[in-house]
Amino acid sequence: MQKTNPTHFSPQDILGVNGEYKLLHRVPNRQRCWWARGPRGECYLYVYGLPQLSQLSTSGQQRERRSIIRELDRWRRVLVARPSSFDVFWEGDILCWVEGKVEGAPLSSLAEPLSLYQGISLTEECLCALELIHAERDFQSGDPLLHLNLCPDHIWRSRNGGLLFLHPVSTTMIELSKSDRMSDAEALSGERPPELLRGRYGMSSDLYSVGMSTLSAMTGLEISRVDERLQSDRLFTHDLPCPPEVAAFLTQLTAFRASARYQSAREALIALQALPPLEPLEAKYPTDSIQSTSPSFIPESTAQIMRQEERQSPLDKHSAEVNDSPENRSLAIVEQQSTEEKSAQPSSSDEFYTLATTRALGSIAAEQLGTSPSSSISDSDEVIVGVVIEGELFKRYRLWIALLLLVSLLWIGGYLFLAKDTEQRSPPSL
């Protein structure tokens, strides 16, 4: 029986062209997402229902189905900020999209808001990844590769500290799901770029989603509430006080009209690099290196211990001598070590940011743009997103492919010309 609605699936269902995927259970708090088992192990399986296809003719449905498969299949070649993409297929009238298992934490799992420095650093990191993703142009049309589904639930931090963008959608799906009768409440909700609701999109759509996601992470508000505060011009005066230059940057990044935003990730990175320096000590989630030198791990000085001993009463001194026995000392050392180990481990709710490494603000953008950062960076600084070198390699690969195609065409043309010329010069056979 063919499935016509994503809600018709149930655990133990077998999906796939050859029945290679088995549904296990729904993923909590993630719409359309199932935990499944396939040929490469456990994976995420997303299901989409597109009722708009039924309004098209048979040939129109087949054309749109092929377009969606071809557009989503482009993500299987992307290595930047992406998990492994395994498969994309149709199960009846339902589109199924399979992604590899991800271990880490989503941006929506933060227990406390990010500081301004952390939020701008995350914005920079996302823009660097988007700049490389958008550079993946379609060979035939030249259109950039767009995610069009970024939100706090789909921006993840992997176990190794890298950034991941999950669950992309295709441009054809956006065009089919457009709402010609969009209400004001839908347009002002802020959940999605407003132009997507009318079937329009662009690189600035992904920039809007990144900006709204990081503003939500910095304020602790829902995206709909962030959009409401932005429209009333109260977000940067009451909820997120920041320098005027930073407020102007974030405002343009999340402008309601697509034409008023930055038109590319590179343009936004150039503007970000020109921002005034922010104080990294504002961080609310210190890294392990900061924790190891925090006051809670520094022993008291000898003078402080002597002053405490002088203030102790004889009874306190006697109890202290009893507690200072070898057995009690070893027990106290074990308890202290266990306490330090617990303190050094980040809580699961703060896992998204503690998985990230520390990097000077503006340094990633400087490398991406090929300029010098505003502040000096030591060679030992770690890179949050290792995509700069990959981006240069991708550009070089495209250049080499274009040159090889040009040489091949010239060689084929020369060969055909010589063959034709030889045929014309050869004497007629008797």
C-alpha positions in Angstrom: 0.0 0.0 0.0 1.5 3.3 -1.1 1.9 6.0 1.6 0.1 9.3 0.9 0.7 11.1 4.2 3.8 11.3 6.5 1.7 10.5 9.5 0.8 7.1 8.1 4.2 5.7 8.9 4.7 3.5 12.0 7.6 1.7 13.7 8.9 -1.4 11.9 7.8 -0.1 8.5 10.2 -1.0 5.7 11.1 1.8 3.2 13.4 2.2 0.3 13.7 1.2 -3.3 14.8 -2.3 -2.3 13.4 -2.2 1.3 16.7 -1.3 2.8 15.5 1.0 5.6 13.5 0.0 8.7 11.8 2.6 10.8 12.6 2.3 14.6 10.9 5.3 16.3 10.2 9.0 15.9 12.9 11.4 16.9 11.6 13.5 19.9 10.9 17.2 19.1 11.8 16.9 15.5 9.0 16.9 12.9 9.0 14.5 10.0 12.1 12.8 11.4 12.5 9.0 12.2 15.3 7.0 13.7 15.9 4.2 11.2 18.3 1.4 10.4 19.8 1.0 7.0 22.7 -0.7 5.1 25.2 1.7 6.8 23.8 1.5 10.3 21.5 3.7 12.2 20.5 7.0 10.5 17.9 9.8 10.4 15.1 9.4 7.9 13.0 12.5 7.0 9.6 12.2 5.4 7.8 14.9 3.4 4.3 15.1 2.1 3.8 17.3 -0.9 0.0 17.4 -1.6 0.6 20.1 -4.2 1.9 17.5 -6.6 -1.6 16.0 -6.9 -2.7 19.2 -8.6 -0.3 18.7 -11.5 -0.6 16.5 -14.5 1.1 13.2 -14.6 4.0 14.6 -16.7 4.2 17.6 -14.4 4.4 15.4 -11.3 7.2 13.3 -12.8 9.1 16.5 -13.8 8.9 17.9 -10.3 9.8 14.6 -8.7 13.0 14.4 -10.8 13.8 18.0 -10.0 13.6 17.4 -6.2 15.7 14.3 -6.4 18.4 16.1 -8.5 18.5 19.1 -6.2 18.7 17.1 -2.9 21.3 14.8 -4.5 23.7 17.8 -4.7 24.0 17.7 -0.9 25.7 14.2 -1.1 28.8 15.9 -2.5 29.0 18.6 0.1 31.7 18.1 2.8 31.4 21.4 4.7 29.2 21.5 7.8 27.3 18.4 6.8 26.8 14.9 8.0 26.9 12.0 5.6 24.0 12.0 3.2 23.0 8.5 2.3 20.0 8.4 0.1 16.9 10.2 -1.3 13.9 8.4 -2.8 10.1 8.5 -3.2 8.0 6.1 -1.1 4.7 6.4 -2.9 3.8 10.1 -2.7 6.2 10.7 0.2 9.7 12.0 -0.2 12.3 10.3 2.0 15.7 11.9 2.8 18.3 9.9 4.7 21.2 11.4 6.7 23.9 9.8 8.7 23.9 9.5 12.5 25.0 12.6 14.3 26.5 12.7 17.8 26.6 16.1 19.4 24.1 18.8 20.5 21.8 21.2 18.7 21.8 24.9 19.3 18.3 24.7 20.8 19.7 22.6 23.7 21.5 25.6 25.4 20.4 26.0 29.1 21.5 29.6 29.3 21.8 32.4 26.6 25.1 32.9 24.8 27.1 36.0 25.5 27.4 38.6 22.8 30.9 37.5 22.0 29.9 33.8 21.7 26.8 34.7 19.6 28.8 36.8 17.1 31.5 34.1 17.0 28.8 31.5 16.1 27.4 33.9 13.5 30.9 34.2 11.9 31.3 30.4 12.0 27.9 29.8 10.3 28.6 32.5 7.6 32.0 30.9 6.8 30.3 27.6 6.2 27.5 29.1 4.2 30.0 31.0 2.0 31.4 27.7 0.9 28.1 25.9 0.6 26.6 28.7 -1.6 29.7 28.4 -3.8 28.5 24.9 -4.9 26.8 26.1 -8.1 24.6 23.9 -10.2 26.6 22.9 -13.4 23.6 23.5 -15.7 21.8 26.5 -14.2 24.6 28.1 -12.1 22.2 28.4 -9.1 23.9 28.3 -5.7 23.2 25.5 -3.3 20.8 26.7 -0.6 19.8 25.1 2.7 16.5 27.0 3.3 15.7 25.2 6.5 18.2 26.5 9.1 16.9 26.9 12.7 18.2 26.2 16.3 17.1 22.5 15.9 19.0 22.0 12.7 22.3 23.8 13.7 24.4 21.2 15.5 27.8 20.9 17.1 29.4 17.5 16.6 31.5 15.7 19.1 34.7 16.9 17.5 33.6 20.5 17.8 32.6 21.0 14.1 29.5 22.8 13.0 26.7 20.8 11.2 23.7 22.0 9.2 21.0 19.3 9.2 17.9 18.7 7.2 18.1 20.9 4.1 15.2 21.3 1.6 15.2 21.8 -2.1 14.1 24.9 -4.0 11.4 23.0 -5.8 9.8 22.0 -2.5 9.7 25.7 -1.5 8.0 26.6 -4.7 5.4 23.8 -4.4 4.6 24.7 -0.7 4.2 28.4 -1.3 1.2 30.1 0.3 -0.5 32.7 -2.0 -2.9 33.6 0.9 -0.3 34.2 3.5 -1.7 35.9 6.6 0.1 38.7 8.5 0.5 36.3 11.5 2.5 33.9 9.3 4.6 36.6 7.7 5.5 38.1 11.1 6.1 34.9 13.0 9.8 35.0 12.1 10.0 31.2 12.0 11.1 31.2 8.4 12.3 33.9 6.0 9.2 35.7 4.9 10.0 35.3 1.2 9.9 31.5 1.5 6.2 31.6 2.2 5.7 33.1 -1.2 7.9 30.5 -3.0 10.8 32.9 -3.3 14.4 32.4 -2.0 18.0 33.4 -2.3 21.3 33.3 -0.4 20.0 36.0 1.9 17.3 33.6 3.1 20.0 31.4 4.8 21.6 34.5 6.2 18.3 35.5 7.8 17.9 32.1 9.4 21.4 32.2 10.8 20.8 35.6 12.3 17.5 34.8 13.9 18.9 31.5 15.3 21.9 33.2 16.9 19.7 36.1 18.3 17.4 33.4 19.8 20.5 31.8 21.4 21.8 35.1 22.7 18.5 36.3 24.2 17.0 33.0 25.3 13.7 33.9 23.5 11.8 32.0 20.9 12.4 33.1 17.3 8.8 34.4 17.1 9.4 36.5 20.1 12.8 37.7 18.7 11.0 38.8 15.5 8.4 40.6 17.5 11.0 42.5 19.5 12.9 43.3 16.4 9.8 44.8 14.7 9.2 47.0 17.8 12.9 48.2 17.9 13.2 47.0 21.5 15.5 43.9 21.1 18.8 45.8 21.1 17.8 48.3 23.8 16.1 45.9 26.3 16.9 42.3 25.6 20.4 42.4 24.0 22.3 45.6 24.7 25.2 45.8 22.4 27.4 48.4 20.5 25.5 50.3 17.8 27.8 48.7 15.1 26.9 45.2 16.2 23.2 46.1 16.4 23.3 47.5 12.9 25.0 44.3 11.6 22.5 42.0 13.2 19.6 44.2 12.1 20.7 44.1 8.4 21.3 40.3 8.7 17.7 39.7 9.8 15.9 42.4 7.8 12.3 41.6 6.9 12.8 42.5 3.2 15.3 40.3 1.4 16.6 43.2 -0.6 17.6 45.0 2.6 19.8 42.2 3.9 23.3 41.3 3.0 23.1 39.5 -0.3 25.8 36.9 0.3 27.7 35.4 3.1 30.9 37.0 1.9 29.4 40.5 2.1 28.2 39.7 5.7 31.7 38.4 6.6 33.3 41.6 5.4 30.9 43.6 7.5 31.5 41.4 10.5 35.3 41.8 10.3 34.8 45.6 10.5 33.0 45.3 13.8 34.7 46.8 16.9 36.5 44.2 19.1 34.4 42.4 21.7 35.6 41.2 25.1 35.9 37.4 25.1 35.7 37.3 28.9 32.0 37.8 28.6 31.7 34.1 27.8 29.2 32.3 30.0 30.4 28.8 29.2 34.2 28.7 29.8 36.3 26.1 28.1 38.3 23.4 29.9 41.4 25.5 29.8 39.6 28.3 31.6 38.1 26.0 34.1 41.4 24.5 35.0 42.7 27.9 36.2 39.5 29.1 37.8 39.6 30.0 41.5 37.7 26.8 42.5 40.8 24.8 41.4 43.4 27.0 43.1 44.5 25.7 46.6 44.5 28.1 49.5 47.8 29.8 50.4 49.9 28.7 53.4 49.1 32.0 55.2 45.4 31.5 54.8 45.7 28.0 56.3 47.7 29.2 59.2 45.2 32.0 60.0 42.4 29.4 59.9 44.4 27.1 62.3 44.9 30.0 64.7 41.1 30.7 64.8 40.3 27.0 65.5 39.2 26.0 69.0 40.9 23.0 70.8 38.0 20.8 70.0 38.2 21.8 66.3 42.0 21.1 66.4 41.4 17.6 67.8 38.8 16.8 65.2 41.2 18.1 62.5 43.9 15.8 63.8 41.5 12.8 63.6 40.5 13.8 60.1 44.1 14.2 59.1 44.8 10.5 59.5 46.2 8.6 56.4 42.9 6.8 55.7 40.9 10.1 55.8 43.5 11.9 53.8 43.3 9.3 51.0 39.5 9.4 51.1 39.5 13.2 50.9 41.9 13.1 47.9 39.5 10.6 46.1 36.5 12.8 46.8 38.4 15.9 45.6 39.4 14.2 42.4 35.9 13.1 41.7 34.6 16.6 42.4 37.1 18.1 40.0 36.3 15.5 37.3 32.6 16.4 37.6 33.3 20.1 37.5 35.5 19.7 34.4 32.7 17.8 32.5 30.2 20.1 30.7 26.6 19.5 31.4 24.6 18.0 28.6 22.4 21.1 28.3 25.5 23.3 27.7 27.1 20.8 25.4 26.6 22.8 22.2 29.0 25.6 23.2 31.5 23.6 25.3 32.2 21.4 22.3 33.4 24.5 20.4 37.0 25.5 20.5 38.2 29.0 21.3 39.2 31.3 18.5 39.7 35.1 18.3 36.7 36.9 16.8 37.3 37.8 13.2 40.1 35.4 12.6 37.9 32.9 10.6 36.5 35.6 8.5 39.9 37.0 7.8 41.2 33.6 6.6 38.0 33.1 4.5 38.4 36.6 2.9 42.2 36.3 2.5 42.9 39.4 4.7 44.6 40.0 8.0 42.5 39.8 11.1 42.2 42.9 13.3 44.0 41.3 16.2 47.1 39.1 16.2 46.5 35.4 16.3 49.0 32.8 17.6 49.8 29.7 15.5 48.4 27.5 18.3 44.9 28.8 17.9 42.5 26.1 16.9 40.1 26.5 13.9 36.4 26.1 14.7 35.5 25.2 11.1 38.1 23.7 9.0 36.6 24.8 5.7 38.9 27.5 4.4 41.4 25.1 2.8 38.6 23.0 1.5 37.0 26.0 -0.1 40.2 26.8 -2.0 40.5 23.2 -3.1 36.9 23.3 -4.4 37.6 26.4 -6.4 40.8 24.9 -7.9 38.9 21.7 -8.7 36.3 23.6 -10.6 38.9 25.5 -12.5 40.8 22.3 -13.5 37.5 20.7 -14.6 36.7 23.7 -16.7 40.1 23.6 -18.3 39.9 19.9 -19.0 36.6 20.3 -20.6 37.9 23.1 -22.8 40.9 21.0 -23.8 38.7 18.0 -24.6 36.4 20.1 -26.7 39.3 21.6 -28.6 40.9 18.1 -29.2 37.6 16.7 -30.4 37.0 19.6 -32.7 40.5 19.3 -34.1 40.1 15.6 -34.6 36.9 16.0 -36.5 38.3 18.8 -38.7 41.4 16.6 -39.6 39.2 13.6 -40.3 37.0 15.7 -42.6 39.9 17.3 -44.3 41.6 13.9 -44.9 38.4 12.6 -46.3 38.1 15.5 -48.8 41.8 15.1 -49.9 41.7 11.4 -50.4 41.3 10.3 -54.1 38.1 8.7 -55.0 38.1 4.9 -55.0 37.9 3.3 -58.4 
